[in-house]
Amino acid sequence: MSEKASGLPKLLVVDDDDAFRAFLEELLSRSQYEVLTAANGKDGISLAMQEIPDLIILDVMMPDMSGGMAAHYLSENISTQSIPIIFLTSIISEDQEMIVDNREGNYQFLAKPIRVEHLLEEIQKCLKGNC
């Protein structure tokens, strides 16, 4: 985990659902994280390259650019390729959640709707390098 001016781990939330993004921003801020948000993959990539967060929470299904495509672009950039990513998706159920280890990085997939406690646990694991 890198040192930030605030001393808090920096998380980037990328989700096209305004209400859900606001919910996560509030939840994570109250959980002692510095939170950045983006409403789409393109803005998420730009913000990640500018701010270099400690972890990215990325919606899989978004218009214009999927979370998978955004993750691919991030994995191609030397400054963002090692940032752990937690994908949130409604296309899997909770019992199908998994960690995917591939040549582009380690990704955690969590089902929507999320269980808050589970998400917070997975964030902690990923920040400790177990994503």
N, CA, C and O of each residue as an XYZ file, in Angstrom:
524
protein
N       0.847     -1.169      0.000
C       0.000      0.000      0.000
C       0.895      1.234      0.000
O       1.846      1.312      0.777
N       0.599      2.179     -0.851
C       1.431      3.363     -0.960
C       1.022      4.426      0.055
O      -0.107      4.439      0.546
N       1.953      5.304      0.352
C       1.674      6.408      1.265
C       0.956      7.520      0.499
O       1.384      7.922     -0.584
N      -0.124      8.000      1.071
C      -0.893      9.074      0.466
C      -0.847     10.276      1.396
O      -0.576     10.129      2.588
N      -1.111     11.466      0.860
C      -1.095     12.683      1.667
C      -2.068     12.578      2.837
O      -1.772     13.067      3.927
N      -3.221     11.951      2.631
C      -4.224     11.819      3.685
C      -3.862     10.720      4.673
O      -4.418     10.669      5.770
N      -2.934      9.835      4.298
C      -2.595      8.708      5.136
C      -3.561      7.548      5.003
O      -3.346      6.489      5.592
N      -4.622      7.736      4.233
C      -5.633      6.706      4.037
C      -5.405      5.989      2.705
O      -4.931      6.600      1.748
N      -5.738      4.706      2.637
C      -5.669      4.018      1.342
C      -6.628      4.694      0.346
O      -7.750      5.063      0.692
N      -6.160      4.841     -0.882
C      -6.945      5.511     -1.924
C      -7.625      4.477     -2.802
O      -6.962      3.632     -3.405
N      -8.962      4.543     -2.876
C      -9.747      3.629     -3.694
C     -10.421      4.401     -4.819
O     -10.871      5.530     -4.621
N     -10.490      3.800     -5.983
C     -11.214      4.361     -7.120
C     -12.413      3.473     -7.405
O     -12.262      2.272     -7.630
N     -13.602      4.059     -7.398
C     -14.845      3.355     -7.713
C     -15.295      3.799     -9.094
O     -15.499      4.989     -9.333
N     -15.451      2.837    -10.011
C     -15.895      3.126    -11.373
C     -17.185      2.349    -11.607
O     -17.176      1.122    -11.702
N     -18.299      3.082    -11.699
C     -19.607      2.456    -11.897
C     -20.525      3.468    -12.568
O     -20.532      4.641    -12.195
N     -21.296      3.026    -13.551
C     -22.183      3.935    -14.276
C     -23.488      4.224    -13.531
O     -24.228      5.124    -13.929
N     -23.782      3.496    -12.480
C     -24.993      3.713    -11.687
C     -24.712      4.788    -10.639
O     -23.993      4.547     -9.669
N     -25.285      5.978    -10.844
C     -25.013      7.121     -9.975
C     -25.331      6.833     -8.508
O     -24.539      7.165     -7.627
N     -26.478      6.222     -8.242
C     -26.891      5.953     -6.859
C     -25.952      4.935     -6.206
O     -25.557      5.105     -5.052
N     -25.602      3.896     -6.931
C     -24.713      2.876     -6.373
C     -23.319      3.443     -6.123
O     -22.696      3.154     -5.102
N     -22.835      4.255     -7.066
C     -21.525      4.891     -6.919
C     -21.502      5.802     -5.696
O     -20.526      5.815     -4.945
N     -22.581      6.567     -5.494
C     -22.677      7.449     -4.327
C     -22.738      6.633     -3.035
O     -22.135      7.009     -2.030
N     -23.471      5.512     -3.064
C     -23.552      4.628     -1.907
C     -22.157      4.113     -1.538
O     -21.766      4.166     -0.372
N     -21.406      3.613     -2.533
C     -20.063      3.108     -2.266
C     -19.129      4.210     -1.776
O     -18.310      3.981     -0.885
N     -19.246      5.384     -2.345
C     -18.402      6.500     -1.916
C     -18.645      6.810     -0.438
O     -17.696      6.999      0.322
N     -19.898      6.863     -0.039
C     -20.248      7.126      1.362
C     -19.757      5.998      2.269
O     -19.123      6.251      3.293
N     -20.051      4.765      1.893
C     -19.652      3.606      2.682
C     -18.141      3.559      2.879
O     -17.659      3.390      3.999
N     -17.405      3.709      1.797
C     -15.956      3.584      1.870
C     -15.306      4.768      2.580
O     -14.302      4.600      3.272
N     -15.864      5.950      2.414
C     -15.357      7.121      3.139
C     -15.523      6.923      4.644
O     -14.623      7.235      5.424
N     -16.678      6.405      5.041
C     -16.925      6.138      6.467
C     -16.051      5.005      6.993
O     -15.838      4.885      8.200
N     -15.552      4.183      6.091
C     -14.694      3.053      6.461
C     -13.214      3.420      6.407
O     -12.349      2.545      6.379
N     -12.935      4.708      6.393
C     -11.569      5.229      6.456
C     -10.746      5.003      5.192
O      -9.578      4.617      5.247
N     -11.391      5.256      4.045
C     -10.683      5.233      2.770
C     -10.838      6.585      2.098
O     -11.862      7.251      2.253
N      -9.825      6.984      1.355
C      -9.947      8.129      0.468
C     -10.587      7.586     -0.802
O     -10.076      6.631     -1.386
N     -11.698      8.179     -1.242
C     -12.466      7.610     -2.344
C     -12.523      8.579     -3.525
O     -12.879      9.749     -3.384
N     -12.162      8.051     -4.683
C     -12.318      8.745     -5.959
C     -13.387      8.008     -6.734
O     -13.540      6.797     -6.571
N     -14.133      8.710     -7.575
C     -15.169      8.043     -8.360
C     -15.122      8.484     -9.816
O     -14.690      9.585    -10.156
N     -15.593      7.557    -10.662
C     -15.754      7.843    -12.089
C     -17.007      7.118    -12.563
O     -17.332      6.036    -12.075
N     -17.708      7.726    -13.517
C     -18.985      7.196    -13.998
C     -18.849      6.282    -15.206
O     -19.838      5.697    -15.650
N     -17.632      6.148    -15.748
C     -17.452      5.280    -16.909
C     -16.003      4.821    -16.990
O     -15.128      5.350    -16.304
N     -15.767      3.836    -17.835
C     -14.440      3.255    -17.954
C     -13.378      4.228    -18.415
O     -12.264      4.226    -17.892
N     -13.707      5.060    -19.387
C     -12.734      6.015    -19.923
C     -12.284      6.987    -18.841
O     -11.087      7.228    -18.677
N     -13.245      7.551    -18.097
C     -12.891      8.472    -17.012
C     -12.148      7.741    -15.895
O     -11.252      8.303    -15.265
N     -12.528      6.483    -15.655
C     -11.849      5.689    -14.647
C     -10.382      5.462    -14.982
O      -9.518      5.572    -14.112
N     -10.101      5.147    -16.238
C      -8.720      4.955    -16.690
C      -7.923      6.238    -16.493
O      -6.815      6.216    -15.957
N      -8.493      7.347    -16.927
C      -7.820      8.638    -16.811
C      -7.514      8.982    -15.350
O      -6.408      9.411    -15.021
N      -8.504      8.787    -14.488
C      -8.329      9.095    -13.068
C      -7.308      8.147    -12.427
O      -6.496      8.570    -11.604
N      -7.353      6.881    -12.802
C      -6.388      5.915    -12.261
C      -4.960      6.291    -12.647
O      -4.051      6.195    -11.823
N      -4.759      6.715    -13.881
C      -3.424      7.085    -14.329
C      -2.939      8.367    -13.652
O      -1.743      8.537    -13.411
N      -3.863      9.253    -13.353
C      -3.515     10.518    -12.709
C      -3.277     10.342    -11.214
O      -2.330     10.915    -10.674
N      -4.108      9.568    -10.540
C      -4.094      9.478     -9.078
C      -3.395      8.238     -8.521
O      -3.015      8.233     -7.351
N      -3.216      7.201     -9.313
C      -2.613      5.921     -8.904
C      -3.212      5.439     -7.569
O      -2.555      5.489     -6.529
N      -4.467      4.972     -7.620
C      -5.102      4.484     -6.383
C      -4.470      3.169     -5.914
O      -3.759      2.499     -6.662
N      -4.749      2.824     -4.665
C      -4.255      1.565     -4.102
C      -5.093      0.383     -4.572
O      -4.619     -0.753     -4.577
N      -6.346      0.647     -4.969
C      -7.265     -0.404     -5.387
C      -8.357      0.223     -6.241
O      -8.751      1.370     -6.029
N      -8.840     -0.550     -7.211
C      -9.936     -0.082     -8.064
C     -11.114     -1.032     -7.904
O     -10.953     -2.251     -7.961
N     -12.293     -0.467     -7.703
C     -13.544     -1.227     -7.680
C     -14.248     -0.882     -8.980
O     -14.598      0.274     -9.219
N     -14.453     -1.886     -9.818
C     -14.836     -1.648    -11.204
C     -16.064     -2.460    -11.595
O     -16.071     -3.685    -11.479
N     -17.104     -1.766    -12.060
C     -18.296     -2.435    -12.569
C     -17.930     -3.135    -13.874
O     -17.188     -2.583    -14.687
N     -18.437     -4.328    -14.074
C     -18.137     -5.074    -15.300
C     -18.911     -4.519    -16.483
O     -18.338     -4.261    -17.541
N     -20.221     -4.333    -16.302
C     -21.071     -3.935    -17.425
C     -21.371     -2.442    -17.370
O     -22.149     -1.973    -16.539
N     -20.732     -1.708    -18.281
C     -20.963     -0.269    -18.414
C     -21.083      0.047    -19.898
O     -20.496     -0.642    -20.732
N     -21.845      1.093    -20.231
C     -21.935      1.482    -21.640
C     -20.596      2.062    -22.127
O     -19.794      2.545    -21.327
N     -20.377      2.010    -23.390
C     -19.193      2.553    -24.063
C     -17.930      1.741    -23.849
O     -17.251      1.404    -24.820
N     -17.591      1.414    -22.603
C     -16.390      0.632    -22.329
C     -16.657     -0.275    -21.133
O     -16.976      0.204    -20.045
N     -16.529     -1.558    -21.330
C     -16.765     -2.503    -20.239
C     -15.653     -2.401    -19.196
O     -14.570     -1.880    -19.462
N     -15.947     -2.906    -18.024
C     -14.930     -2.959    -16.992
C     -13.745     -3.807    -17.410
O     -12.603     -3.497    -17.074
N     -14.016     -4.879    -18.145
C     -12.941     -5.736    -18.640
C     -12.003     -4.997    -19.570
O     -10.786     -5.166    -19.498
N     -12.565     -4.175    -20.444
C     -11.738     -3.402    -21.364
C     -10.937     -2.343    -20.597
O      -9.766     -2.111    -20.896
N     -11.564     -1.709    -19.620
C     -10.851     -0.720    -18.801
C      -9.687     -1.390    -18.071
O      -8.587     -0.840    -18.018
N      -9.928     -2.579    -17.509
C      -8.867     -3.310    -16.808
C      -7.730     -3.661    -17.764
O      -6.558     -3.602    -17.392
N      -8.078     -4.023    -18.987
C      -7.055     -4.341    -19.981
C      -6.165     -3.123    -20.245
O      -4.940     -3.245    -20.266
N      -6.775     -1.953    -20.445
C      -5.999     -0.735    -20.675
C      -5.103     -0.424    -19.488
O      -3.945     -0.044    -19.663
N      -5.634     -0.585    -18.272
C      -4.848     -0.321    -17.071
C      -3.673     -1.295    -16.955
O      -2.595     -0.927    -16.488
N      -3.891     -2.532    -17.382
C      -2.829     -3.541    -17.290
C      -1.707     -3.279    -18.303
O      -0.595     -3.781    -18.144
N      -1.999     -2.506    -19.322
C      -1.015     -2.190    -20.360
C      -0.124     -1.005    -19.965
O       0.905     -0.770    -20.598
N      -0.510     -0.263    -18.929
C       0.228      0.930    -18.516
C       1.114      0.588    -17.318
O       0.638      0.041    -16.323
N       2.378      0.906    -17.419
C       3.336      0.562    -16.372
C       2.951      1.145    -15.009
O       3.205      0.516    -13.982
N       2.349      2.323    -14.983
C       2.031      2.964    -13.706
C       0.759      2.419    -13.055
O       0.534      2.644    -11.866
N      -0.070      1.708    -13.814
C      -1.324      1.199    -13.253
C      -1.451     -0.319    -13.291
O      -2.423     -0.867    -12.769
N      -0.496     -1.002    -13.893
C      -0.657     -2.442    -14.107
C      -0.665     -3.271    -12.832
O      -1.177     -4.391    -12.845
N      -0.128     -2.775    -11.752
C      -0.093     -3.575    -10.525
C      -1.211     -3.224     -9.540
O      -1.256     -3.770     -8.438
N      -2.100     -2.329     -9.923
C      -3.206     -1.956     -9.033
C      -4.212     -3.104     -8.995
O      -4.704     -3.526    -10.041
N      -4.525     -3.620     -7.787
C      -5.533     -4.685     -7.712
C      -6.915     -4.160     -8.091
O      -7.239     -2.996     -7.855
N      -7.719     -5.037     -8.679
C      -9.064     -4.657     -9.120
C     -10.078     -5.634     -8.543
O      -9.911     -6.851     -8.613
N     -11.128     -5.068     -7.974
C     -12.292     -5.851     -7.575
C     -13.400     -5.503     -8.557
O     -13.871     -4.367     -8.602
N     -13.811     -6.496     -9.344
C     -14.926     -6.311    -10.264
C     -16.227     -6.566     -9.515
O     -16.327     -7.519     -8.742
N     -17.215     -5.722     -9.741
C     -18.560     -5.937     -9.225
C     -19.464     -6.213    -10.411
O     -19.454     -5.476    -11.397
N     -20.247     -7.280    -10.312
C     -21.075     -7.646    -11.455
C     -22.367     -8.327    -11.033
O     -22.408     -9.057    -10.043
N     -23.400     -8.080    -11.786
C     -24.685     -8.746    -11.551
C     -24.823     -9.981    -12.439
O     -25.869    -10.631    -12.427
N     -23.787    -10.316    -13.208
C     -23.895    -11.464    -14.108
C     -23.433    -12.771    -13.461
O     -23.479    -13.829    -14.090
N     -22.988    -12.695    -12.201
C     -22.685    -13.906    -11.444
C     -23.444    -13.858    -10.125
O     -23.857    -12.791     -9.669
N     -23.619    -15.016     -9.525
C     -24.243    -15.061     -8.201
C     -23.145    -15.121     -7.153
O     -21.976    -15.337     -7.476
N     -23.523    -14.931     -5.908
C     -22.539    -14.914     -4.830
C     -21.736    -16.213     -4.756
O     -20.544    -16.181     -4.450
N     -22.374    -17.356     -5.031
C     -21.647    -18.626     -4.967
C     -20.708    -18.842     -6.150
O     -19.956    -19.817     -6.169
N     -20.741    -17.948     -7.135
C     -19.831    -18.033     -8.277
C     -18.672    -17.046     -8.167
O     -17.849    -16.958     -9.079
N     -18.597    -16.305     -7.068
C     -17.527    -15.335     -6.902
C     -16.183    -16.035     -6.956
O     -16.038    -17.176     -6.518
N     -15.209    -15.331     -7.500
C     -13.921    -15.985     -7.679
C     -12.802    -14.980     -7.816
O     -13.014    -13.787     -8.034
N     -11.611    -15.507     -7.679
C     -10.409    -14.743     -7.982
C      -9.892    -15.279     -9.306
O      -9.741    -16.487     -9.487
N      -9.629    -14.377    -10.217
C      -9.098    -14.771    -11.506
C      -7.656    -14.293    -11.573
O      -7.377    -13.102    -11.442
N      -6.756    -15.225    -11.777
C      -5.339    -14.919    -11.902
C      -4.967    -15.172    -13.359
O      -4.939    -16.315    -13.816
N      -4.683    -14.098    -14.074
C      -4.296    -14.261    -15.472
C      -3.084    -13.401    -15.776
O      -2.544    -12.752    -14.880
N      -2.658    -13.389    -17.001
C      -1.429    -12.677    -17.352
C      -1.548    -11.161    -17.196
O      -0.535    -10.463    -17.162
N      -2.753    -10.657    -17.105
C      -2.927     -9.215    -16.954
C      -3.038     -8.781    -15.503
O      -2.997     -7.582    -15.225
N      -3.176     -9.714    -14.567
C      -3.249     -9.316    -13.170
C      -4.170    -10.197    -12.361
O      -4.795    -11.117    -12.889
N      -4.248     -9.912    -11.095
C      -5.138    -10.635    -10.196
C      -6.401     -9.817     -9.995
O      -6.349     -8.654     -9.593
N      -7.525    -10.433    -10.276
C      -8.802     -9.753    -10.178
C      -9.728    -10.555     -9.282
O      -9.744    -11.786     -9.321
N     -10.483     -9.852     -8.488
C     -11.502    -10.473     -7.652
C     -12.856    -10.104     -8.258
O     -13.084     -8.944     -8.602
N     -13.753    -11.079     -8.391
C     -15.098    -10.836     -8.895
C     -16.088    -11.016     -7.755
O     -16.125    -12.070     -7.120
N     -16.887     -9.992     -7.494
C     -17.925    -10.051     -6.468
C     -19.280     -9.792     -7.106
O     -19.407     -8.983     -8.025
N     -20.293    -10.496     -6.601
C     -21.642    -10.390     -7.154
C     -22.378     -9.166     -6.609
O     -22.248     -8.804     -5.440
N     -23.153     -8.544     -7.494
C     -24.125     -7.528     -7.085
C     -25.459     -8.246     -6.930
O     -25.726     -9.159     -7.711
N     -26.290     -7.903     -5.999
C     -26.039     -6.871     -4.996
C     -24.971     -7.338     -4.004
O     -24.878     -8.519     -3.673
N     -24.181     -6.388     -3.548
C     -23.068     -6.724     -2.672
C     -23.524     -6.859     -1.225
O     -24.511     -6.261     -0.797
N     -22.771     -7.662     -0.497
C     -22.901     -7.683      0.955
C     -21.789     -6.775      1.460
O     -20.612     -7.013      1.188
N     -22.161     -5.744      2.187
C     -21.211     -4.717      2.616
C     -20.027     -5.325      3.362
O     -18.877     -4.989      3.078
N     -20.299     -6.212      4.309
C     -19.215     -6.799      5.105
C     -18.242     -7.570      4.212
O     -17.027     -7.513      4.401
N     -18.791     -8.279      3.252
C     -17.964     -9.072      2.337
C     -17.080     -8.159      1.486
O     -15.891     -8.432      1.317
N     -17.642     -7.097      0.960
C     -16.864     -6.153      0.154
C     -15.730     -5.566      0.986
O     -14.593     -5.504      0.519
N     -16.018     -5.138      2.203
C     -14.985     -4.544      3.055
C     -13.881     -5.556      3.384
O     -12.706     -5.194      3.447
N     -14.253     -6.802      3.590
C     -13.256     -7.855      3.829
C     -12.365     -8.049      2.610
O     -11.146     -8.165      2.738
N     -12.974     -8.084      1.428
C     -12.203     -8.290      0.193
C     -11.284     -7.106     -0.089
O     -10.170     -7.291     -0.581
N     -11.734     -5.905      0.213
C     -10.881     -4.721      0.044
C      -9.650     -4.858      0.925
O      -8.528     -4.633      0.469
N      -9.853     -5.227      2.184
C      -8.722     -5.402      3.104
C      -7.752     -6.464      2.590
O      -6.537     -6.267      2.630
N      -8.280     -7.578      2.111
C      -7.412     -8.637      1.568
C      -6.589     -8.115      0.389
O      -5.379     -8.332      0.316
N      -7.255     -7.430     -0.521
C      -6.559     -6.939     -1.712
C      -5.498     -5.908     -1.356
O      -4.421     -5.896     -1.952
N      -5.790     -5.049     -0.397
C      -4.815     -4.045      0.014
C      -3.597     -4.687      0.671
O      -2.513     -4.104      0.691
N      -3.783     -5.894      1.210
C      -2.650     -6.619      1.824
C      -1.949     -7.518      0.812
O      -1.044     -8.273      1.169
N      -2.368     -7.437     -0.456
C      -1.717     -8.208     -1.510
C      -2.300     -9.579     -1.745
O      -1.671    -10.405     -2.407
N      -3.485     -9.851     -1.223
C      -4.114    -11.158     -1.373
C      -5.321    -11.122     -2.290
O      -6.306    -11.821     -2.050
N      -5.255    -10.331     -3.316
C      -6.373    -10.179     -4.246
C      -6.200    -11.113     -5.417
O      -7.040    -11.136     -6.317
